[in-house]
Amino acid sequence: MRAVITAGGRIEGEYARAAGTRIKALAPMRGRTLLALAVEAARGAGAEAIAVIGGDDVRAACERDVEKIVPESESGAENLKRALRAWPADRDLLYLTSDLPYIGGAAVADFARRADGALAIALSEQEDFARRFPGARGFGIDIGKERVVNGGAFFIPAAAASRVADLAARFFEARKSRWRMAQLAGPDLLLRLALGKLTIANLERRAARILGIEARAVRRCAPEMAYDADDLAAYRYACEHP
């Protein structure tokens, strides 16, 4: 298994001042950076080689710790495409975001194992997340009668990366909005969503039909995989709660 980490996200204003950088991946976290934590987690999960998508500052921060640096684009969707094409598609690919302050190798390894060769996204249950991070601001999306929290980890089986790159970019941009995800998935799923009948199984089946490969939401992943430092409040919480 190889791994790729996107590290092109920018932060501004008070968040950037608190972190001391405009590059979110380089924000300090308990003596490391968010990017260093992601690299350690990928390596701890068994990644044989790691590529990072980023600019010159990212290169300077991690080039001794990874096998490849891929120059970033100004577009998040394009960076995802570059991530999925960072390695030849002859091995399974682990994709991680670089804004996960609690990520660890054991949790990532468990997710990759339970993906079991399918195209997969990590999901944490809302109740598990709330127990692990009491008082944290609201995370999660409602799907039907369930509330889940999307993780920042994806598993792409060998030979599938090039096939899913364009569609994955669109779903990645919509991943925190159930309406946008359902719109991408089709009108019947949008209707199910409006009626409160959309299920994760519906989304899995549609993804498999569109892509021609098995697709899976890996449930009950460690909440640490789903906590992202998207904004200043989330970043400060992570700094204050080891």
N, C-alpha and C positions, 0 to 999 in steps of 0.2 A: 504494500500500500504506500502510495505517495500522498503528500499533503500540499495544500496551497492555502495561503492566508491573504486576504485583501486588507490593505493598510492605507488606503487613500483618503479616508473620511476626514473632513475638516470640521473644526469647532471655532466658534467666534465669541466675542463679547466676554461676559463674566466667566463663562466656562473656560475659555482659552486663557484668561488671566489666572484663574485658579489652578489650571493644569500647567501653566508656564510654556504652552506650545499650542499651535493651531492645528497640529496633526493629532487626531484623537488617539491613534495607535501608540503614540509616544508619550501619552499622559502618564505620569508616575503613579504607581500603585504599590504601596507597602515595600518600597525600596527597589522595585523593578519598573518596567513599563508594561502597559497593556499588551503591546506586541510581544514582549519577552515572555509573558505568561502564556500567550497563544502558541508560541514556538515550543515552549517547554511541554505544553499539553499535547501538541501533535507528536513530538518526539516520544513522550511518555506513553502515548497510545500505540506506538509501534511504527510510526511513519519512517520509511527508509530514506526519504529525501523530501525536503520542504522547499517550496517556492513562495516568495512574498511579492505581492503587487504593491508597488509604492514608488515614491520619488527619491530624490537625492538624500534627504534627511533620513528616510527610512533605510535606504541602502547603508548609510554610514552607521546606523544603529544596529543592524542585524546581519550584515553581509558575512561576518565570520561565523555565524551560527546557523546559516542555512545554505542550501546548495545553489539556489538561483534567485535572482532579483529580476522581476519583469517590470519595465517602466509603466507607470500609471497613466491613465487617461483622466480627463476632467469629468467624465461620465461614469457614475456608479454602475450603470448597466453594462457599459463597455468594459469596465474593470472586472465584472463578473465573467464576461465572455473570455477575457484574457486569462482569468484564473482557471476556467474550465479547459483552456487550451494550453496551459503552462507546461504540461507534460504529455508525452505520447500516450494515446488512449489504450495502452496494453496492460495497464495495472489499475486496480481500484484507486479511487481518488477521494481523499477526505478534504472537505472544504470547511474552513473556519473563518469567522469574522474576527476582528482584532479589538473588540470592545467588550470583552467578557472578563470582568475583574476577578471572578471566582472560578474560572475554568481550571480543570485539572486532568492529568493524563488518564487516571482510572475511569473517570466519568466518560471521557471521549472514547476510550477503548471499549467500554460497555456498550455505548451507542453503536460503534462500528460493528461490533460482534452481533448485536441484535438487528442490525440492518440486514444481515444474512444475504448479502448479494443483491439487494434491491436498491433502486433509487430511493433515498430516504431522507427525511427531515426529523430532527430531534424535537420532541414535545415534552413539556413538563405539565403536570396537572396543577390547576390553580391552587388547590388546597395544600399541595406539597410546597409550592412556591411561597405561599403566605406563611406557612409554618417556618420555613427556612429563613425568610426575610421579613420578619414582622415590622410593620410600620413603613415598609417601602411603598413608594408611590405606585399607582395602578399599572399593572402589566396585564397582558393577556387579551384574548379575543373570544367572543362567544360564537360557538358553532352549534346550532340547534339548542339543545338543553345543556350543553357542556361548555365549560370555560377552560381554555388551555393557554399555555404560554409557549410561543415559538422559541426554539433554541437557535443558537447561532452556529449550528453544525449541520452539514449535509454530507451524505455519502453517495458517491456516483460510481456505479460498477464499471469495470473495465469495458472499453469500447463504446460506452454510452455518452461520454462527455461531449463529443462533437455533435451528437444527435440532439442533445437537450440544451445546448448553449443558448440559443435565441429565446426559446420558451422559458428557460430557467431565469433569464435576465428579467423578463416581464413579470414572472411570478415572484421573483426576489423583491422587486420594487413594490409589489402589492402585498407582501407577506404579512403586514400588520393591519391590513384592512380586510375584513371578511367580505365586504361588498365588492371590492376590486378583485379579490381572488375568485369570487363566484362569477363575476362578469367575464373574467378570462376563461373560466371553466365552461361557460355556456348558459343559454337562457333557461334550460330546465333546472340547473342548479341554482340559478338566481331566483327562480320561483320557489324552490325548496327553502332557500334562505329567507325569503319574504314571509313564508308560511311557518317559519320556525322548525322546519323539518330537515334541514341540511345536516348531514352527518360527516364525520371524518372519513368513514368508509365510502360515502358518495364521492368525495374528492379523490381518494385513492384510486377508485375504479376509473374515474374520468382521466386522471393523469396517466394511468396505465394504458387506456384506450388511445389517448392522443399520442403517446410516446412509443407505444409498442413494447414497453418493458414493465416489469413489476415495479410498482411504486408503493411506498409504505411510510406511514407516520409512526415513528418509534415512540410509543407511549411511556409515560412514567420515567423519563430520563431525569437525571439529577437536576434539581432546580438551578444549580450553579451554571448549567449550560444555557439557561434561559435568561439570566440576569445580564442585561447589557447596559453600559454606561452611555446611554443615548443623549442624556442632557445633564445639566449641572446638578440637579437634585439627585439623580441616580448615581452620579460620580461621587458626590459628597457622602452619600449613604455608604457606598462601598469603601471609601476611605476611612469612615468612622466605625464600620462594622466588619471586622475581619471574617 
